[in-house]
Amino acid sequence: MGDPYKDTSSVALNPIIKFTTLFGLLAVETAVANQKFARPLGIALMVVALVFVYRSFYGMRISTKQAAAAKAAASVAATH
């Protein structure tokens, strides 16, 4: 049988790995080419990255209201 998530996770992570690598290479090239603007640009890019990480992390969470509604619906379905 094997791991049912093995094939799907590697396919989903492939674009993320490629984007991260490309972004890192471009950031290093920009920092080397423009040393005068490297620090402000690095700080700005870090803030943008942290905003996206925050949005993706908290966007995936299930709120307590949704969890309570799903639990109530499951218990009603189980009694019928």
Biopython code that builds the backbone (N, CA, C, O; Angstrom):
import numpy as np
from Bio.PDB.StructureBuilder import StructureBuilder

atoms = [
    (1, "MET", "N", (0.816, -1.197, 0.000)),
    (1, "MET", "CA", (0.000, 0.000, 0.000)),
    (1, "MET", "C", (0.860, 1.262, 0.000)),
    (1, "MET", "O", (0.729, 2.093, -0.899)),
    (2, "GLY", "N", (1.727, 1.417, 0.983)),
    (2, "GLY", "CA", (2.600, 2.585, 1.004)),
    (2, "GLY", "C", (1.946, 3.800, 1.637)),
    (2, "GLY", "O", (0.870, 3.718, 2.229)),
    (3, "ASP", "N", (2.608, 4.899, 1.499)),
    (3, "ASP", "CA", (2.146, 6.160, 2.075)),
    (3, "ASP", "C", (1.251, 6.877, 1.067)),
    (3, "ASP", "O", (1.715, 7.217, -0.021)),
    (4, "PRO", "N", (-0.022, 7.115, 1.398)),
    (4, "PRO", "CA", (-0.911, 7.767, 0.438)),
    (4, "PRO", "C", (-0.582, 9.239, 0.199)),
    (4, "PRO", "O", (-0.986, 9.801, -0.819)),
    (5, "TYR", "N", (0.149, 9.876, 1.127)),
    (5, "TYR", "CA", (0.454, 11.299, 0.987)),
    (5, "TYR", "C", (1.819, 11.549, 0.350)),
    (5, "TYR", "O", (2.166, 12.701, 0.090)),
    (6, "LYS", "N", (2.599, 10.503, 0.094)),
    (6, "LYS", "CA", (3.956, 10.680, -0.409)),
    (6, "LYS", "C", (3.974, 11.387, -1.765)),
    (6, "LYS", "O", (4.727, 12.343, -1.953)),
    (7, "ASP", "N", (3.162, 10.932, -2.699)),
    (7, "ASP", "CA", (3.177, 11.511, -4.041)),
    (7, "ASP", "C", (2.589, 12.918, -4.056)),
    (7, "ASP", "O", (3.095, 13.788, -4.765)),
    (8, "THR", "N", (1.537, 13.152, -3.291)),
    (8, "THR", "CA", (0.886, 14.461, -3.333)),
    (8, "THR", "C", (1.722, 15.532, -2.656)),
    (8, "THR", "O", (1.738, 16.674, -3.116)),
    (9, "SER", "N", (2.417, 15.197, -1.573)),
    (9, "SER", "CA", (3.183, 16.235, -0.878)),
    (9, "SER", "C", (4.404, 16.661, -1.690)),
    (9, "SER", "O", (4.748, 17.843, -1.712)),
    (10, "SER", "N", (5.061, 15.712, -2.356)),
    (10, "SER", "CA", (6.249, 16.096, -3.118)),
    (10, "SER", "C", (5.874, 16.979, -4.308)),
    (10, "SER", "O", (6.611, 17.903, -4.653)),
    (11, "VAL", "N", (4.748, 16.702, -4.924)),
    (11, "VAL", "CA", (4.300, 17.521, -6.050)),
    (11, "VAL", "C", (3.930, 18.920, -5.570)),
    (11, "VAL", "O", (4.220, 19.900, -6.257)),
    (12, "ALA", "N", (3.302, 19.030, -4.416)),
    (12, "ALA", "CA", (2.884, 20.332, -3.892)),
    (12, "ALA", "C", (4.074, 21.151, -3.409)),
    (12, "ALA", "O", (4.057, 22.377, -3.514)),
    (13, "LEU", "N", (5.095, 20.505, -2.888)),
    (13, "LEU", "CA", (6.244, 21.236, -2.365)),
    (13, "LEU", "C", (7.221, 21.663, -3.452)),
    (13, "LEU", "O", (8.009, 22.585, -3.239)),
    (14, "ASN", "N", (7.187, 21.018, -4.599)),
    (14, "ASN", "CA", (8.132, 21.327, -5.665)),
    (14, "ASN", "C", (8.085, 22.802, -6.086)),
    (14, "ASN", "O", (9.143, 23.428, -6.143)),
    (15, "PRO", "N", (6.921, 23.389, -6.383)),
    (15, "PRO", "CA", (6.906, 24.819, -6.753)),
    (15, "PRO", "C", (7.362, 25.729, -5.623)),
    (15, "PRO", "O", (7.974, 26.767, -5.877)),
    (16, "ILE", "N", (7.072, 25.358, -4.381)),
    (16, "ILE", "CA", (7.490, 26.184, -3.242)),
    (16, "ILE", "C", (9.011, 26.186, -3.131)),
    (16, "ILE", "O", (9.618, 27.231, -2.899)),
    (17, "ILE", "N", (9.621, 25.024, -3.296)),
    (17, "ILE", "CA", (11.081, 24.928, -3.227)),
    (17, "ILE", "C", (11.717, 25.727, -4.359)),
    (17, "ILE", "O", (12.699, 26.437, -4.142)),
    (18, "LYS", "N", (11.165, 25.615, -5.561)),
    (18, "LYS", "CA", (11.722, 26.354, -6.697)),
    (18, "LYS", "C", (11.581, 27.860, -6.498)),
    (18, "LYS", "O", (12.517, 28.607, -6.784)),
    (19, "PHE", "N", (10.435, 28.313, -6.017)),
    (19, "PHE", "CA", (10.223, 29.739, -5.800)),
    (19, "PHE", "C", (11.154, 30.266, -4.721)),
    (19, "PHE", "O", (11.716, 31.351, -4.864)),
    (20, "THR", "N", (11.321, 29.515, -3.651)),
    (20, "THR", "CA", (12.195, 29.946, -2.561)),
    (20, "THR", "C", (13.639, 30.062, -3.038)),
    (20, "THR", "O", (14.338, 31.016, -2.697)),
    (21, "THR", "N", (14.076, 29.091, -3.825)),
    (21, "THR", "CA", (15.440, 29.128, -4.352)),
    (21, "THR", "C", (15.635, 30.321, -5.277)),
    (21, "THR", "O", (16.633, 31.033, -5.173)),
    (22, "LEU", "N", (14.689, 30.541, -6.177)),
    (22, "LEU", "CA", (14.782, 31.666, -7.106)),
    (22, "LEU", "C", (14.764, 32.993, -6.355)),
    (22, "LEU", "O", (15.545, 33.893, -6.663)),
    (23, "PHE", "N", (13.882, 33.116, -5.379)),
    (23, "PHE", "CA", (13.780, 34.342, -4.594)),
    (23, "PHE", "C", (15.086, 34.603, -3.849)),
    (23, "PHE", "O", (15.549, 35.742, -3.792)),
    (24, "GLY", "N", (15.677, 33.567, -3.282)),
    (24, "GLY", "CA", (16.948, 33.726, -2.576)),
    (24, "GLY", "C", (18.068, 34.168, -3.493)),
    (24, "GLY", "O", (18.857, 35.044, -3.139)),
    (25, "LEU", "N", (18.144, 33.563, -4.677)),
    (25, "LEU", "CA", (19.177, 33.952, -5.633)),
    (25, "LEU", "C", (19.012, 35.396, -6.090)),
    (25, "LEU", "O", (19.991, 36.134, -6.203)),
    (26, "LEU", "N", (17.768, 35.795, -6.351)),
    (26, "LEU", "CA", (17.532, 37.176, -6.781)),
    (26, "LEU", "C", (17.837, 38.162, -5.661)),
    (26, "LEU", "O", (18.364, 39.246, -5.912)),
    (27, "ALA", "N", (17.511, 37.794, -4.435)),
    (27, "ALA", "CA", (17.786, 38.688, -3.309)),
    (27, "ALA", "C", (19.282, 38.875, -3.108)),
    (27, "ALA", "O", (19.736, 39.989, -2.848)),
    (28, "VAL", "N", (20.052, 37.801, -3.223)),
    (28, "VAL", "CA", (21.506, 37.904, -3.066)),
    (28, "VAL", "C", (22.102, 38.732, -4.196)),
    (28, "VAL", "O", (22.963, 39.580, -3.958)),
    (29, "GLU", "N", (21.652, 38.494, -5.420)),
    (29, "GLU", "CA", (22.162, 39.267, -6.555)),
    (29, "GLU", "C", (21.854, 40.752, -6.398)),
    (29, "GLU", "O", (22.699, 41.598, -6.692)),
    (30, "THR", "N", (20.652, 41.068, -5.937)),
    (30, "THR", "CA", (20.280, 42.469, -5.727)),
    (30, "THR", "C", (21.125, 43.094, -4.631)),
    (30, "THR", "O", (21.547, 44.244, -4.757)),
    (31, "ALA", "N", (21.377, 42.364, -3.570)),
    (31, "ALA", "CA", (22.170, 42.897, -2.458)),
    (31, "ALA", "C", (23.614, 43.139, -2.875)),
    (31, "ALA", "O", (24.221, 44.127, -2.461)),
    (32, "VAL", "N", (24.164, 42.257, -3.681)),
    (32, "VAL", "CA", (25.551, 42.427, -4.125)),
    (32, "VAL", "C", (25.662, 43.585, -5.115)),
    (32, "VAL", "O", (26.611, 44.366, -5.056)),
    (33, "ALA", "N", (24.697, 43.695, -6.022)),
    (33, "ALA", "CA", (24.750, 44.732, -7.055)),
    (33, "ALA", "C", (24.496, 46.125, -6.471)),
    (33, "ALA", "O", (25.115, 47.098, -6.904)),
    (34, "ASN", "N", (23.606, 46.227, -5.507)),
    (34, "ASN", "CA", (23.216, 47.529, -4.948)),
    (34, "ASN", "C", (23.514, 47.554, -3.451)),
    (34, "ASN", "O", (22.594, 47.472, -2.637)),
    (35, "GLN", "N", (24.755, 47.664, -3.091)),
    (35, "GLN", "CA", (25.096, 47.612, -1.671)),
    (35, "GLN", "C", (24.581, 48.829, -0.905)),
    (35, "GLN", "O", (24.394, 48.768, 0.310)),
    (36, "LYS", "N", (24.358, 49.916, -1.605)),
    (36, "LYS", "CA", (23.830, 51.114, -0.938)),
    (36, "LYS", "C", (22.395, 50.895, -0.472)),
    (36, "LYS", "O", (21.990, 51.405, 0.573)),
    (37, "PHE", "N", (21.623, 50.130, -1.258)),
    (37, "PHE", "CA", (20.210, 49.901, -0.930)),
    (37, "PHE", "C", (19.951, 48.510, -0.368)),
    (37, "PHE", "O", (18.797, 48.120, -0.190)),
    (38, "ALA", "N", (21.004, 47.764, -0.088)),
    (38, "ALA", "CA", (20.836, 46.369, 0.312)),
    (38, "ALA", "C", (20.090, 46.233, 1.635)),
    (38, "ALA", "O", (19.158, 45.435, 1.733)),
    (39, "ARG", "N", (20.475, 46.987, 2.640)),
    (39, "ARG", "CA", (19.843, 46.838, 3.959)),
    (39, "ARG", "C", (18.368, 47.244, 3.945)),
    (39, "ARG", "O", (17.535, 46.471, 4.418)),
    (40, "PRO", "N", (18.003, 48.434, 3.416)),
    (40, "PRO", "CA", (16.567, 48.773, 3.382)),
    (40, "PRO", "C", (15.747, 47.807, 2.529)),
    (40, "PRO", "O", (14.618, 47.461, 2.876)),
    (41, "LEU", "N", (16.330, 47.377, 1.410)),
    (41, "LEU", "CA", (15.625, 46.433, 0.558)),
    (41, "LEU", "C", (15.459, 45.088, 1.264)),
    (41, "LEU", "O", (14.403, 44.462, 1.172)),
    (42, "GLY", "N", (16.488, 44.653, 1.960)),
    (42, "GLY", "CA", (16.401, 43.400, 2.709)),
    (42, "GLY", "C", (15.347, 43.460, 3.802)),
    (42, "GLY", "O", (14.605, 42.499, 4.010)),
    (43, "ILE", "N", (15.282, 44.580, 4.496)),
    (43, "ILE", "CA", (14.269, 44.742, 5.547)),
    (43, "ILE", "C", (12.873, 44.754, 4.943)),
    (43, "ILE", "O", (11.957, 44.134, 5.481)),
    (44, "ALA", "N", (12.707, 45.455, 3.830)),
    (44, "ALA", "CA", (11.389, 45.503, 3.173)),
    (44, "ALA", "C", (10.961, 44.116, 2.698)),
    (44, "ALA", "O", (9.808, 43.725, 2.879)),
    (45, "LEU", "N", (11.886, 43.375, 2.092)),
    (45, "LEU", "CA", (11.552, 42.024, 1.632)),
    (45, "LEU", "C", (11.245, 41.098, 2.799)),
    (45, "LEU", "O", (10.383, 40.227, 2.686)),
    (46, "MET", "N", (11.944, 41.278, 3.926)),
    (46, "MET", "CA", (11.676, 40.458, 5.107)),
    (46, "MET", "C", (10.292, 40.748, 5.658)),
    (46, "MET", "O", (9.588, 39.828, 6.076)),
    (47, "VAL", "N", (9.892, 42.011, 5.665)),
    (47, "VAL", "CA", (8.548, 42.366, 6.138)),
    (47, "VAL", "C", (7.484, 41.751, 5.226)),
    (47, "VAL", "O", (6.484, 41.216, 5.705)),
    (48, "VAL", "N", (7.703, 41.830, 3.919)),
    (48, "VAL", "CA", (6.755, 41.233, 2.970)),
    (48, "VAL", "C", (6.657, 39.725, 3.194)),
    (48, "VAL", "O", (5.562, 39.164, 3.211)),
    (49, "ALA", "N", (7.805, 39.075, 3.366)),
    (49, "ALA", "CA", (7.810, 37.626, 3.594)),
    (49, "ALA", "C", (7.084, 37.277, 4.886)),
    (49, "ALA", "O", (6.319, 36.313, 4.923)),
    (50, "LEU", "N", (7.312, 38.049, 5.945)),
    (50, "LEU", "CA", (6.639, 37.774, 7.219)),
    (50, "LEU", "C", (5.138, 37.977, 7.130)),
    (50, "LEU", "O", (4.377, 37.254, 7.772)),
    (51, "VAL", "N", (4.698, 38.954, 6.340)),
    (51, "VAL", "CA", (3.258, 39.153, 6.145)),
    (51, "VAL", "C", (2.646, 37.936, 5.466)),
    (51, "VAL", "O", (1.579, 37.470, 5.865)),
    (52, "PHE", "N", (3.322, 37.421, 4.439)),
    (52, "PHE", "CA", (2.791, 36.245, 3.749)),
    (52, "PHE", "C", (2.806, 35.015, 4.645)),
    (52, "PHE", "O", (1.873, 34.213, 4.595)),
    (53, "VAL", "N", (3.825, 34.849, 5.453)),
    (53, "VAL", "CA", (3.879, 33.718, 6.380)),
    (53, "VAL", "C", (2.759, 33.835, 7.399)),
    (53, "VAL", "O", (2.085, 32.848, 7.697)),
    (54, "TYR", "N", (2.554, 35.024, 7.935)),
    (54, "TYR", "CA", (1.481, 35.238, 8.916)),
    (54, "TYR", "C", (0.121, 34.934, 8.303)),
    (54, "TYR", "O", (-0.703, 34.253, 8.913)),
    (55, "ARG", "N", (-0.113, 35.446, 7.086)),
    (55, "ARG", "CA", (-1.408, 35.217, 6.427)),
    (55, "ARG", "C", (-1.634, 33.751, 6.123)),
    (55, "ARG", "O", (-2.741, 33.245, 6.307)),
    (56, "SER", "N", (-0.606, 33.060, 5.664)),
    (56, "SER", "CA", (-0.793, 31.653, 5.319)),
    (56, "SER", "C", (-0.979, 30.811, 6.573)),
    (56, "SER", "O", (-1.776, 29.874, 6.567)),
    (57, "PHE", "N", (-0.256, 31.127, 7.657)),
    (57, "PHE", "CA", (-0.384, 30.342, 8.880)),
    (57, "PHE", "C", (-1.757, 30.541, 9.518)),
    (57, "PHE", "O", (-2.437, 29.568, 9.843)),
    (58, "TYR", "N", (-2.159, 31.777, 9.696)),
    (58, "TYR", "CA", (-3.434, 32.029, 10.348)),
    (58, "TYR", "C", (-4.617, 31.846, 9.400)),
    (58, "TYR", "O", (-5.745, 31.682, 9.864)),
    (59, "GLY", "N", (-4.394, 31.869, 8.107)),
    (59, "GLY", "CA", (-5.462, 31.600, 7.154)),
    (59, "GLY", "C", (-5.843, 30.130, 7.103)),
    (59, "GLY", "O", (-6.964, 29.797, 6.721)),
    (60, "MET", "N", (-4.921, 29.240, 7.484)),
    (60, "MET", "CA", (-5.190, 27.812, 7.452)),
    (60, "MET", "C", (-5.831, 27.307, 8.739)),
    (60, "MET", "O", (-6.335, 26.184, 8.775)),
    (61, "ARG", "N", (-5.822, 28.105, 9.777)),
    (61, "ARG", "CA", (-6.396, 27.660, 11.048)),
    (61, "ARG", "C", (-7.905, 27.565, 10.956)),
    (61, "ARG", "O", (-8.547, 28.328, 10.234)),
    (62, "ILE", "N", (-8.450, 26.640, 11.679)),
    (62, "ILE", "CA", (-9.904, 26.497, 11.768)),
    (62, "ILE", "C", (-10.348, 27.282, 12.995)),
    (62, "ILE", "O", (-9.866, 27.048, 14.103)),
    (63, "SER", "N", (-11.262, 28.206, 12.786)),
    (63, "SER", "CA", (-11.709, 29.014, 13.912)),
    (63, "SER", "C", (-12.540, 28.162, 14.866)),
    (63, "SER", "O", (-13.043, 27.104, 14.490)),
    (64, "THR", "N", (-12.676, 28.630, 16.091)),
    (64, "THR", "CA", (-13.394, 27.850, 17.102)),
    (64, "THR", "C", (-14.880, 27.752, 16.770)),
    (64, "THR", "O", (-15.514, 26.746, 17.087)),
    (65, "LYS", "N", (-15.445, 28.777, 16.137)),
    (65, "LYS", "CA", (-16.856, 28.717, 15.765)),
    (65, "LYS", "C", (-17.086, 27.654, 14.698)),
    (65, "LYS", "O", (-18.053, 26.896, 14.768)),
    (66, "GLN", "N", (-16.202, 27.600, 13.718)),
    (66, "GLN", "CA", (-16.345, 26.591, 12.669)),
    (66, "GLN", "C", (-16.131, 25.196, 13.236)),
    (66, "GLN", "O", (-16.832, 24.260, 12.849)),
    (67, "ALA", "N", (-15.174, 25.040, 14.147)),
    (67, "ALA", "CA", (-14.912, 23.736, 14.744)),
    (67, "ALA", "C", (-16.100, 23.282, 15.580)),
    (67, "ALA", "O", (-16.463, 22.106, 15.546)),
    (68, "ALA", "N", (-16.717, 24.202, 16.334)),
    (68, "ALA", "CA", (-17.869, 23.843, 17.157)),
    (68, "ALA", "C", (-19.062, 23.466, 16.280)),
    (68, "ALA", "O", (-19.792, 22.529, 16.601)),
    (69, "ALA", "N", (-19.265, 24.185, 15.180)),
    (69, "ALA", "CA", (-20.370, 23.871, 14.271)),
    (69, "ALA", "C", (-20.152, 22.522, 13.606)),
    (69, "ALA", "O", (-21.099, 21.751, 13.450)),
    (70, "ALA", "N", (-18.922, 22.225, 13.211)),
    (70, "ALA", "CA", (-18.627, 20.937, 12.585)),
    (70, "ALA", "C", (-18.800, 19.798, 13.578)),
    (70, "ALA", "O", (-19.282, 18.726, 13.214)),
    (71, "LYS", "N", (-18.412, 20.020, 14.830)),
    (71, "LYS", "CA", (-18.566, 18.994, 15.859)),
    (71, "LYS", "C", (-20.038, 18.743, 16.151)),
    (71, "LYS", "O", (-20.447, 17.596, 16.334)),
    (72, "ALA", "N", (-20.837, 19.800, 16.197)),
    (72, "ALA", "CA", (-22.273, 19.651, 16.427)),
    (72, "ALA", "C", (-22.939, 18.929, 15.268)),
    (72, "ALA", "O", (-23.802, 18.077, 15.483)),
    (73, "ALA", "N", (-22.549, 19.260, 14.043)),
    (73, "ALA", "CA", (-23.113, 18.595, 12.875)),
    (73, "ALA", "C", (-22.733, 17.127, 12.843)),
    (73, "ALA", "O", (-23.542, 16.288, 12.447)),
    (74, "ALA", "N", (-21.518, 16.805, 13.252)),
    (74, "ALA", "CA", (-21.086, 15.411, 13.280)),
    (74, "ALA", "C", (-21.832, 14.622, 14.329)),
    (74, "ALA", "O", (-22.175, 13.462, 14.097)),
    (75, "SER", "N", (-22.096, 15.228, 15.497)),
    (75, "SER", "CA", (-22.828, 14.501, 16.536)),
    (75, "SER", "C", (-24.289, 14.299, 16.150)),
    (75, "SER", "O", (-24.881, 13.277, 16.496)),
    (76, "VAL", "N", (-24.881, 15.262, 15.434)),
    (76, "VAL", "CA", (-26.265, 15.110, 14.960)),
    (76, "VAL", "C", (-26.319, 14.008, 13.907)),
    (76, "VAL", "O", (-27.240, 13.191, 13.907)),
    (77, "ALA", "N", (-25.354, 13.986, 13.030)),
    (77, "ALA", "CA", (-25.324, 12.958, 11.971)),
    (77, "ALA", "C", (-25.092, 11.570, 12.573)),
    (77, "ALA", "O", (-25.610, 10.578, 12.061)),
    (78, "ALA", "N", (-24.320, 11.498, 13.650)),
    (78, "ALA", "CA", (-24.037, 10.207, 14.272)),
    (78, "ALA", "C", (-25.269, 9.649, 14.995)),
    (78, "ALA", "O", (-25.411, 8.431, 15.106)),
    (79, "THR", "N", (-26.146, 10.504, 15.480)),
    (79, "THR", "CA", (-27.331, 10.029, 16.197)),
    (79, "THR", "C", (-28.428, 9.558, 15.262)),
    (79, "THR", "O", (-29.332, 8.833, 15.678)),
    (80, "HIS", "N", (-28.359, 9.964, 13.999)),
    (80, "HIS", "CA", (-29.404, 9.548, 13.052)),
    (80, "HIS", "C", (-29.023, 8.361, 12.309)),
    (80, "HIS", "O", (-29.790, 7.882, 11.473)),
]
sb = StructureBuilder()
sb.init_structure("model")
sb.init_model(0)
sb.init_chain("A")
sb.init_seg("    ")
for serial, (resi, resn, name, xyz) in enumerate(atoms, 1):
    if name == "N":
        sb.init_residue(resn, " ", resi, " ")
    sb.init_atom(name, np.array(xyz, "f"), 0.0, 1.0, " ", f" {name:<3s}", serial, name[0])
structure = sb.get_structure()
